[in-house]
Amino acid sequence: MSVHDTQNPETREDALAAAVDAVRGGGLIVLPTDTVYGIGADAFTPQAVQDLLEAKGRGRDTPPPVLIGDHAVLMALATDLPEYVEDLAEALWPGALTIILTAQPSLTWDLGETRGTVALRMPEDETALELLRRTGPLAVSSANRHGKPAATSVLDAATQLGDAVEVYLDGGAARIGASSTILDATVTPAEIVREGAITKRQIIDVVGDIFTAPEPEPSEEEAEDAAGEQGEDGEPGTSTESAESASDAAPAGEADGDAPSVLDLPSEPELESVPQGPAETPLAAPGEDVAPSTSEPSTAEASTAGSDSGSPGSEPSTSGSTAAAPEDRPDDGPARPEHMPG
């Protein structure tokens, strides 16, 4: 166990070199960051990551986040990024925002039970960034025992972790003194897993409200139903289904195409001419019998005949039915690990 001062320009280079040697040898280091002090190990050395978890008193179910020293490393470690992630990284990195993303499946590392995810952050601390550019990605968690307060100075870290750490880098008091905010971008809408130095409002100001589910787009069935409920002139009740129902209900005389269409009714139906009978018979004198005419149908009979033969004046029913739209089905998001970085 050794402590190295990174604030003194004369000793800073030797301090960084000692930390790089420890990481490459599979050892643990403590480094300053913008939020709190962190305990770090080579992200691609599984035994070093396991030693980190044991030094903190944590299990594999709480994998450590990964710190990076350059924006370009983001694309090398994560895949299937939502559109807003690069904008967030551009605006808030380096800074106190940790983003949970889908890890590149080709990576040969073992951070614990990550369920295929990785939590990435680029700290706003010159010592940390310079170290990360030399070592590559580091698995880093807050430099404290599990359940204890996060270390804001190298003394706090050494008191809790002791000889489990090979090299301590002393960068003075942590500038922020609070943990980073953890944003889970593997779910829709995005979720804040842990509130920290970056506020929800700051995130919304950069990329808009990513915490509200978008309005679902209508399915093809719903779109077809909605279109069927509107007629050619945008009037309800003239759907194809309604027209078919009305056609089925029309009298037999209209089925052969002589009657007007349900969707194109004439404004003035033409009336069939009523056959003319013989001239009216003078009123008979009292006591005389007048024989009824056999050649002229009565008005009631003509009316009945017209109805039976499907007169154009008879309008068919236009009642119909509209299919009910299917219910929306909620969609569950993927599970996420509990990343608790510094």
C-alpha positions as CSV (number, residue, x, y, z in Angstrom):
1,M,0.0,0.0,0.0
2,S,1.4,3.4,-1.0
3,V,-0.1,6.9,-1.3
4,H,1.0,9.3,-4.1
5,D,0.3,13.0,-4.4
6,T,-1.2,14.0,-7.7
7,Q,-1.6,17.7,-6.8
8,N,2.1,18.4,-6.8
9,P,3.4,18.8,-10.4
10,E,6.8,17.3,-9.3
11,T,5.3,14.0,-8.1
12,R,2.2,13.8,-10.3
13,E,3.9,11.9,-13.1
14,D,5.4,9.3,-10.7
15,A,2.0,8.9,-9.1
16,L,0.3,8.2,-12.4
17,A,3.0,5.8,-13.4
18,A,2.6,3.8,-10.1
19,A,-1.1,3.6,-10.6
20,V,-0.7,2.4,-14.2
21,D,1.7,-0.3,-13.1
22,A,-0.7,-1.5,-10.4
23,V,-3.6,-1.7,-12.8
24,R,-1.6,-3.7,-15.4
25,G,-0.5,-6.0,-12.7
26,G,-4.0,-6.8,-11.7
27,G,-4.0,-4.7,-8.5
28,L,-6.5,-2.3,-7.1
29,I,-6.1,1.5,-7.0
30,V,-8.0,4.4,-5.4
31,L,-8.3,7.5,-7.6
32,P,-9.9,10.9,-7.3
33,T,-12.9,11.8,-9.4
34,D,-15.2,14.8,-9.7
35,T,-17.9,13.2,-7.5
36,V,-16.3,11.0,-4.8
37,Y,-13.1,8.8,-4.6
38,G,-13.3,5.6,-6.5
39,I,-11.7,2.1,-6.2
40,G,-10.7,0.9,-9.6
41,A,-9.4,-2.2,-11.4
42,D,-8.7,-3.2,-15.0
43,A,-12.2,-3.8,-16.5
44,F,-10.8,-6.7,-18.7
45,T,-9.1,-8.6,-15.8
46,P,-11.9,-10.7,-14.2
47,Q,-9.9,-11.5,-11.1
48,A,-9.1,-7.8,-10.5
49,V,-12.8,-7.0,-10.8
50,Q,-13.6,-9.8,-8.3
51,D,-11.0,-8.4,-5.9
52,L,-12.7,-5.0,-6.2
53,L,-16.1,-6.4,-5.2
54,E,-14.6,-8.3,-2.3
55,A,-12.7,-5.2,-1.0
56,K,-16.0,-3.3,-0.9
57,G,-17.9,-6.3,0.6
58,R,-20.3,-6.7,-2.4
59,G,-21.4,-9.6,-4.5
60,R,-21.5,-10.2,-8.2
61,D,-25.1,-9.0,-8.3
62,T,-23.9,-5.4,-8.0
63,P,-21.4,-5.1,-10.9
64,P,-19.3,-1.9,-10.9
65,P,-19.6,0.8,-13.5
66,V,-16.9,1.5,-16.1
67,L,-15.1,4.8,-16.4
68,I,-13.7,5.9,-19.8
69,G,-11.4,8.7,-20.8
70,D,-12.7,9.6,-24.2
71,H,-16.1,9.9,-25.9
72,A,-15.1,7.6,-28.7
73,V,-14.8,4.7,-26.2
74,L,-18.6,4.9,-25.7
75,M,-19.3,3.3,-29.1
76,A,-16.7,0.6,-28.6
77,L,-18.2,-0.6,-25.3
78,A,-22.0,-0.2,-26.0
79,T,-24.4,-1.0,-28.7
80,D,-28.1,-0.2,-29.6
81,L,-27.8,3.3,-28.3
82,P,-31.0,5.3,-28.1
83,E,-30.8,8.4,-30.3
84,Y,-30.6,10.8,-27.3
85,V,-27.5,9.1,-25.7
86,E,-24.9,10.7,-27.9
87,D,-26.4,14.1,-27.3
88,L,-26.4,13.5,-23.5
89,A,-22.7,12.4,-23.6
90,E,-21.8,15.4,-25.7
91,A,-23.5,17.9,-23.4
92,L,-22.9,16.3,-19.9
93,W,-19.6,14.4,-20.3
94,P,-17.2,14.7,-18.7
95,G,-19.6,15.0,-15.8
96,A,-21.5,13.3,-13.0
97,L,-23.9,11.2,-15.2
98,T,-23.6,7.4,-15.4
99,I,-25.6,5.8,-18.3
100,I,-26.6,2.2,-18.3
101,L,-26.5,0.8,-21.9
102,T,-26.5,-2.5,-23.7
103,A,-22.9,-3.9,-23.7
104,Q,-21.2,-5.0,-26.9
105,P,-21.6,-8.8,-26.9
106,S,-18.1,-9.3,-28.2
107,L,-16.4,-7.9,-25.1
108,T,-14.2,-10.3,-23.2
109,W,-14.8,-9.1,-19.6
110,D,-16.6,-10.2,-16.5
111,L,-18.0,-7.4,-14.4
112,G,-20.5,-9.6,-12.6
113,E,-24.2,-10.3,-13.2
114,T,-24.7,-7.4,-15.7
115,R,-27.5,-9.1,-17.7
116,G,-25.8,-7.8,-20.9
117,T,-25.5,-4.2,-19.8
118,V,-22.8,-1.8,-18.8
119,A,-22.9,1.5,-16.9
120,L,-20.5,4.1,-18.4
121,R,-19.3,7.4,-17.2
122,M,-16.6,9.9,-18.2
123,P,-15.5,11.8,-15.0
124,E,-14.6,15.5,-15.0
125,D,-11.3,15.2,-13.2
126,E,-7.9,15.8,-15.0
127,T,-6.1,13.1,-12.9
128,A,-8.7,10.5,-13.5
129,L,-8.9,11.3,-17.3
130,E,-5.2,11.2,-17.7
131,L,-5.0,7.8,-15.9
132,L,-7.9,6.4,-18.0
133,R,-6.2,7.4,-21.3
134,R,-3.2,5.4,-20.2
135,T,-4.9,2.3,-18.7
136,G,-8.0,2.1,-20.9
137,P,-11.5,1.5,-19.3
138,L,-11.5,0.9,-15.6
139,A,-14.1,-0.8,-13.4
140,V,-14.7,1.8,-10.7
141,S,-17.0,1.9,-7.7
142,S,-17.1,4.3,-4.8
143,A,-14.1,3.8,-2.5
144,N,-15.9,2.7,0.6
145,R,-17.1,-0.5,2.2
146,H,-20.6,-1.6,1.3
147,G,-23.2,0.4,3.4
148,K,-20.6,3.0,4.5
149,P,-20.5,6.7,3.4
150,A,-18.7,7.3,0.1
151,A,-15.1,8.6,0.5
152,T,-14.6,12.3,-0.3
153,S,-10.9,12.2,0.5
154,V,-8.0,9.7,0.1
155,L,-7.9,9.4,4.0
156,D,-11.6,8.4,4.0
157,A,-10.9,5.7,1.4
158,A,-7.7,4.4,3.1
159,T,-9.5,4.1,6.4
160,Q,-12.2,1.9,5.0
161,L,-10.2,-0.2,2.4
162,G,-6.7,-0.4,3.9
163,D,-4.3,-2.9,2.4
164,A,-6.8,-4.2,-0.1
165,V,-5.7,-1.4,-2.3
166,E,-2.2,-1.3,-3.8
167,V,-1.9,2.4,-4.8
168,Y,-3.8,5.5,-3.5
169,L,-3.8,8.7,-5.5
170,D,-4.3,11.8,-3.4
171,G,-6.1,14.5,-5.4
172,G,-7.4,16.5,-2.5
173,A,-11.0,16.8,-1.5
174,A,-13.6,15.7,-4.0
175,R,-15.0,18.7,-5.9
176,I,-18.7,17.7,-5.8
177,G,-18.8,15.3,-2.9
178,A,-21.9,13.5,-4.1
179,S,-22.4,10.4,-6.2
180,S,-23.3,10.6,-9.9
181,T,-26.8,10.3,-11.3
182,I,-27.5,6.9,-12.8
183,L,-29.7,6.9,-15.9
184,D,-31.0,3.6,-17.4
185,A,-31.2,4.0,-21.1
186,T,-32.0,0.3,-21.8
187,V,-35.7,0.8,-21.0
188,T,-38.4,2.9,-22.7
189,P,-39.1,5.4,-21.3
190,A,-35.7,6.0,-19.6
191,E,-35.5,5.8,-15.9
192,I,-33.3,7.5,-13.2
193,V,-32.0,4.6,-11.1
194,R,-30.2,6.9,-8.6
195,E,-30.5,10.6,-8.2
196,G,-27.2,12.3,-7.9
197,A,-25.3,15.4,-8.9
198,I,-27.1,15.7,-12.3
199,T,-30.8,16.6,-12.0
200,K,-33.7,15.3,-14.1
201,R,-34.3,18.8,-15.3
202,Q,-30.8,19.1,-16.7
203,I,-31.3,15.9,-18.7
204,I,-34.7,17.1,-20.0
205,D,-33.2,20.5,-21.0
206,V,-30.6,18.6,-23.2
207,V,-32.7,15.9,-24.9
208,G,-36.3,16.6,-24.0
209,D,-38.6,14.5,-21.9
210,I,-37.3,11.0,-22.3
211,F,-39.1,9.9,-19.1
212,T,-42.6,9.8,-20.6
213,A,-43.8,7.0,-22.8
214,P,-44.6,8.1,-26.4
215,E,-48.1,7.9,-27.7
216,P,-48.7,4.4,-29.3
217,E,-49.3,4.5,-33.0
218,P,-52.6,2.9,-34.1
219,S,-52.4,-0.7,-35.4
220,E,-53.4,-1.6,-39.0
221,E,-56.8,-2.9,-37.8
222,E,-57.5,0.3,-35.8
223,A,-56.5,2.4,-38.8
224,E,-58.8,0.4,-41.1
225,D,-61.7,0.6,-38.6
226,A,-61.3,4.3,-38.3
227,A,-61.2,4.7,-42.1
228,G,-64.4,2.6,-42.4
229,E,-66.3,4.8,-40.0
230,Q,-65.8,7.8,-42.3
231,G,-67.7,8.0,-45.6
232,E,-66.5,9.6,-48.8
233,D,-67.6,13.0,-47.5
234,G,-66.3,12.4,-44.0
235,E,-69.8,11.6,-42.6
236,P,-70.1,8.7,-40.1
237,G,-72.4,5.8,-40.7
238,T,-71.6,5.1,-44.4
239,S,-69.0,2.4,-44.0
240,T,-68.7,-0.4,-46.4
241,E,-70.1,-2.8,-43.8
242,S,-73.2,-0.6,-43.4
243,A,-73.8,-0.5,-47.1
244,E,-73.6,-4.3,-47.4
245,S,-76.1,-4.6,-44.5
246,A,-78.5,-2.2,-46.2
247,S,-78.1,-4.1,-49.5
248,D,-79.0,-7.4,-47.8
249,A,-82.1,-5.8,-46.2
250,A,-83.4,-4.3,-49.5
251,P,-86.6,-5.7,-51.2
252,A,-86.1,-8.5,-53.7
253,G,-87.1,-6.1,-56.6
254,E,-84.0,-4.0,-56.0
255,A,-81.5,-6.8,-55.9
256,D,-81.1,-7.0,-59.7
257,G,-79.6,-3.5,-60.0
258,D,-82.8,-1.5,-61.1
259,A,-83.0,0.3,-57.7
260,P,-80.7,3.2,-56.9
261,S,-77.5,2.6,-54.8
262,V,-77.7,3.2,-51.0
263,L,-74.8,5.6,-51.3
264,D,-76.3,7.5,-54.3
265,L,-80.0,8.0,-53.6
266,P,-81.8,10.3,-56.0
267,S,-83.1,13.5,-54.6
268,E,-86.5,13.1,-56.2
269,P,-87.5,9.4,-56.6
270,E,-89.5,8.8,-59.8
271,L,-93.0,7.6,-59.3
272,E,-94.5,4.9,-61.6
273,S,-97.4,6.2,-63.6
274,V,-100.7,4.8,-62.3
275,P,-102.8,3.2,-65.1
276,Q,-105.9,5.2,-66.0
277,G,-109.2,3.5,-65.5
278,P,-112.5,4.3,-67.2
279,A,-114.3,7.5,-66.5
280,E,-116.0,7.9,-63.2
281,T,-119.5,6.4,-63.1
282,P,-122.3,8.8,-62.2
283,L,-123.8,8.3,-58.8
284,A,-126.6,5.8,-59.0
285,A,-130.0,6.8,-58.1
286,P,-131.3,5.5,-54.8
287,G,-132.2,1.9,-54.9
288,E,-130.0,1.1,-57.9
289,D,-127.1,-1.3,-57.7
290,V,-123.8,-0.3,-59.3
291,A,-121.5,-3.1,-60.4
292,P,-117.9,-2.7,-59.2
293,S,-115.2,-2.2,-62.0
294,T,-113.0,-5.2,-62.6
295,S,-110.4,-3.4,-64.7
296,E,-109.1,-0.8,-62.3
297,P,-107.2,-1.8,-59.2
298,S,-108.0,0.0,-56.0
299,T,-105.7,2.6,-54.5
300,A,-104.7,0.3,-51.7
301,E,-104.0,-2.5,-54.1
302,A,-101.8,-0.3,-56.3
303,S,-100.0,0.8,-53.2
304,T,-99.4,-2.7,-52.1
305,A,-98.3,-3.8,-55.5
306,G,-95.9,-0.9,-55.7
307,S,-94.4,-1.9,-52.4
308,D,-94.1,-5.5,-53.4
309,S,-92.4,-4.8,-56.7
310,G,-89.7,-2.6,-55.1
311,S,-90.8,0.9,-56.0
312,P,-88.0,3.4,-56.2
313,G,-89.8,5.4,-53.5
314,S,-89.0,2.7,-51.0
315,E,-85.7,3.4,-49.2
316,P,-83.7,0.5,-47.8
317,S,-82.3,0.5,-44.3
318,T,-78.8,1.8,-44.0
319,S,-78.1,0.5,-40.5
320,G,-74.7,-1.2,-40.0
321,S,-72.2,-2.1,-37.4
322,T,-68.6,-1.0,-36.7
323,A,-66.0,-3.4,-35.5
324,A,-64.5,-2.7,-32.1
325,A,-60.9,-1.7,-31.9
326,P,-58.5,-4.1,-30.1
327,E,-57.2,-3.2,-26.7
328,D,-53.7,-1.9,-26.2
329,R,-51.3,-4.3,-24.7
330,P,-48.6,-3.0,-22.4
331,D,-45.2,-3.9,-23.1
332,D,-42.8,-4.8,-20.3
333,G,-39.2,-3.3,-20.3
334,P,-36.1,-5.4,-19.9
335,A,-34.6,-6.1,-16.4
336,R,-31.7,-3.9,-15.3
337,P,-28.9,-4.4,-12.8
338,E,-28.4,-2.2,-9.8
339,H,-25.2,-0.2,-10.7
340,M,-24.1,1.9,-7.8
341,P,-21.0,3.8,-9.0
342,G,-19.2,6.8,-7.6
